[in-house]
Amino acid sequence: MVSPATGGGRGGNAGLAEPLLATNDDSDGAKHVFGAKAKHWVPADEKEMAASRECGGEDGRPLLYRTFKVRGFLVNTYRFLNLARLTAVIVFFAWRVQHPDSDAMWLWWISVVGDFWFGLSWWLNQVPKLNPTICIPTIPLLRQQFDLPDGGSNLPVLDVFISTVDPVEEPMLHTMNSILSILATDYPVDKYATYLSDDGGSLLHYDGLVETAKFAALWVPFCRKHHVEPRAPESYFGMKVRPYKGNLPEEFLDDHRRLRREYEEFKTRLDALFTVIPQRSEAHGREDAKGGGGAKATWMADGTQWPGTWTEPAEGHRKGDHAGIIQVMLSQPSGEPQLGAPASSDDNPLDFSAVDVRLPMLVYVSREKRPGYDHQKKAGALNVQLRVSALLSNAPFIINFDCDHYINNSQAFRAAMCFMMDRRDGDNVAFVQFPQRFDDVDPTDRYANHNRMFFDATMLGMNGIQGPSYVGTGSMFRRVALYGADPPRWRPDDVKVLENPNKFGKSMTFINSIPVAANQERSVMSPVSLDEPATTELADVMTCAYEDGTEWGDGVGWVYDMATEDAVTGFRLHRTGWRSMYCDMEPPGFCGTAPINMTERMYQILRWSGGSLEVFFSRFCPLLAGRRLHPMQRVAYTNMTFYPLSALFVVCYHLLPLMWVFNGRFYIQKPYPTYVMYVLVIIVSNEVIGTVEIVWAGLTLLDWFRNEQFYMICATGVYPTAVLHVVLRSLGLKGMSFKMTAKQLATGARERFAELYNVQWAPLLIPTLVVIAVNVVAIGAAVGKAITWGWSAGQVVEAASGLMFNVWILLMFYPFALGVIGRWGKRPYVLFAMFVAAFAAIAAVYVAVQAALAGNLLYFQLGHWSIGGAVSLPS
């Protein structure tokens, strides 16, 4: 099958796809991946490609990805504008220091320090983006190098990790769709294994995986037969338009109808498990009670008690206290294709007589949990998967993603492997990061879930340095890099990968597997044996006590004791000298779900920002890293970890209107006109830079504006809470308890965006509500002042800048305000009417209060309008 990332397959002539990127004609391939922004990017590796074509490379291997840079004029313009703004910021700061004049000097000092901080954080944010780089995998050349004429492949072995905890908070249908997309991906079926980590030890996940394995026997061959994309059935059947790319259109419609019915039945069986398991357990419980049994156990379908968490918790069978479980659901397939049977009866509803029906290895894992141990949440679960997989398949490469993400492009594994196996610097690549894409976000992306400024601008900038940061999902790792090995460029030739075996624990089987995993060329999966010694060894590496006295969670595996275990793990690899690569492909490699409820989204940002700040004040602070970390990479990580601190000054600026409300005329800096001129120059220059940035990043003004809005929203409530969390932690207290982001599952088109309009009140919303209220009061009071006292033309000009600031803040908080009014947010004009009514009410209150204080309400009502009515109000 032709890779969607190569530009072939859509035009109907697959034969022309392979030479497309093998030659130096990159224009069509770039347009296919870049879309509209292709005209702004040019190849930067033409000399390397020319040498590769002439001699086939130093060792006969082709180059497996292309490198593109922004066109010289555009990127140099971008750099010049950043330098010009930096100069303006420095001049502005120097001017303020030379003119310490304000109506409140204490506030002047706060604003000066804040301006310095804003300038510094802006520059740290911009510097890593001055050399954006895009790398495009050339999958046809990967096939040319590793695929064999007989249909076999020499591609390396791969392990896939999926992590889940709760079948309700993380809907099981999402998890099982993720599994199905993995089982059906376009990678040699005998060269990868999938491990589902159920950190809640739930029988629902286990039985759901049994049902999924059964349905996969139909779904996977159907995908291979008709070249289906995407290969998660929920997403595939939910598409309004499904372009056909297979070779059997005459059979497709019948196969499609039959499989859709099978999928609906599969979903019904998954839903039924929530009642079937309790009913089954109750029936067994009645029989057990007759024999004098005790606690009500949860029973498996084979009539044995479930060793994990029970529906009715009991000692040794509750969350945080249950035995370890491992079960191979689908055994390792043979190395030879196995054709299916022709359509016959209900047992064979589809004709798979010309389709390989083998399924890849599938393993259920639930680690042991006991009271008194810190199980380290997702990081701990991933480290157990790392050890368990080492004793079974022990692939040199690992890919992990969350249970609500699925493979959207079946070529994703091959695309990532292009970077790992490239002969230029592939040996030094620790991980390949895919951007996060979501397919359930509201059309206007009200809460910036797509985060396009980060994934399509910042990450491209980091890709031009030492590589993107790890974002926790959609990432392919080199196993030995996670084990703490140094990259080849920093590793002496006489030093072995395994230097200190004791740091890995006491399992000699696991320790002996490490040198084998270091062989990235290994293309044959180790035979899986589950005899008694192997089972005992697996149980041992899953125990809570296994990591005692080791370096797991520090120098080995995913890092512990951080809310953002993903970012700090990626940083640890970069600090060691490894690099990473950014793989953006079309269609996107992975897609997932995002919280479209405002409160859930803000809690998600709270966990990220609190975890980032923890990193900055920990032993993993980027400023303390050694010389192996690239200087610009250090700058990028510094900005990514200390950005919540800016909230302390943002909140101060947002509350400045209070000074004007109570003091009448108030100047934070004098001479005021000069101050306004500087501020306008800095603001306008920032908007111009943002415009150029969205051009080369291929974004829209809405993407940029949503990013600005949600930053301001988070800076008032979320980031200050994150700062408070770190302060509490530094004092030895517990800090905030970060909640897991709930994933919602809509049951119909009408309910698709229902969560967008649900209001979930939480203390996290209060600071932002206060800021909105302050600015609404400021505008209303300004109108009241104009009515009461009248303004001269000079006063109107002076007040205009303050009112523009108030309106700008309300505009920034517009998405938040829509979220607060719930279902009324479906009609934005309602919010506008509410603001106008609030302005009028506050103005009326102000007028009434001033009249009462003057002690002559009648005079004010009659005399003022006749005498002072000639004064014009500000527009």
SULKAHU-V886340 format. One record per run of one state. SS is the DSSP state (~ for helix, > for strand, _ for the rest). FROM is the first residue (numbers start at 0). TO is the last residue. If there is no record, write none. Layout:
BEGIN
ss=SS from=FROM to=TO
ss=SS from=FROM to=TO
END
This chain:
BEGIN
ss=_ from=0 to=2
ss=~ from=3 to=5
ss=_ from=6 to=12
ss=~ from=13 to=21
ss=_ from=22 to=25
ss=~ from=26 to=39
ss=> from=40 to=42
ss=_ from=43 to=44
ss=~ from=45 to=54
ss=_ from=55 to=63
ss=> from=64 to=69
ss=_ from=70 to=70
ss=~ from=71 to=97
ss=_ from=98 to=103
ss=~ from=104 to=126
ss=_ from=127 to=131
ss=> from=132 to=136
ss=_ from=137 to=137
ss=~ from=138 to=145
ss=> from=146 to=146
ss=_ from=147 to=151
ss=> from=152 to=152
ss=_ from=153 to=156
ss=> from=157 to=163
ss=_ from=164 to=170
ss=~ from=171 to=182
ss=_ from=183 to=187
ss=~ from=188 to=190
ss=> from=191 to=197
ss=_ from=198 to=200
ss=> from=201 to=201
ss=~ from=202 to=225
ss=_ from=226 to=231
ss=~ from=232 to=237
ss=_ from=238 to=247
ss=~ from=248 to=289
ss=_ from=290 to=297
ss=> from=298 to=298
ss=_ from=299 to=303
ss=> from=304 to=304
ss=_ from=305 to=307
ss=> from=308 to=308
ss=_ from=309 to=312
ss=> from=313 to=313
ss=_ from=314 to=315
ss=> from=316 to=317
ss=_ from=318 to=319
ss=> from=320 to=321
ss=_ from=322 to=323
ss=> from=324 to=329
ss=_ from=330 to=337
ss=> from=338 to=338
ss=_ from=339 to=344
ss=~ from=345 to=347
ss=_ from=348 to=354
ss=> from=355 to=355
ss=_ from=356 to=359
ss=> from=360 to=365
ss=_ from=366 to=367
ss=> from=368 to=368
ss=_ from=369 to=375
ss=~ from=376 to=391
ss=_ from=392 to=395
ss=> from=396 to=401
ss=_ from=402 to=403
ss=> from=404 to=406
ss=_ from=407 to=410
ss=~ from=411 to=419
ss=_ from=420 to=424
ss=~ from=425 to=427
ss=> from=428 to=433
ss=_ from=434 to=436
ss=> from=437 to=437
ss=_ from=438 to=450
ss=~ from=451 to=462
ss=_ from=463 to=473
ss=> from=474 to=477
ss=~ from=478 to=481
ss=_ from=482 to=486
ss=~ from=487 to=489
ss=_ from=490 to=499
ss=~ from=500 to=503
ss=_ from=504 to=506
ss=~ from=507 to=516
ss=_ from=517 to=530
ss=~ from=531 to=540
ss=_ from=541 to=542
ss=~ from=543 to=546
ss=_ from=547 to=550
ss=> from=551 to=551
ss=_ from=552 to=554
ss=> from=555 to=555
ss=_ from=556 to=563
ss=~ from=564 to=575
ss=_ from=576 to=577
ss=> from=578 to=582
ss=_ from=583 to=588
ss=> from=589 to=591
ss=_ from=592 to=596
ss=~ from=597 to=615
ss=_ from=616 to=620
ss=~ from=621 to=623
ss=_ from=624 to=629
ss=~ from=630 to=653
ss=_ from=654 to=655
ss=~ from=656 to=662
ss=_ from=663 to=670
ss=~ from=671 to=696
ss=_ from=697 to=699
ss=~ from=700 to=729
ss=_ from=730 to=747
ss=~ from=748 to=750
ss=_ from=751 to=752
ss=~ from=753 to=756
ss=_ from=757 to=761
ss=~ from=762 to=788
ss=_ from=789 to=791
ss=~ from=792 to=811
ss=_ from=812 to=812
ss=~ from=813 to=819
ss=_ from=820 to=820
ss=~ from=821 to=825
ss=_ from=826 to=826
ss=~ from=827 to=853
ss=_ from=854 to=855
ss=~ from=856 to=866
ss=_ from=867 to=874
END
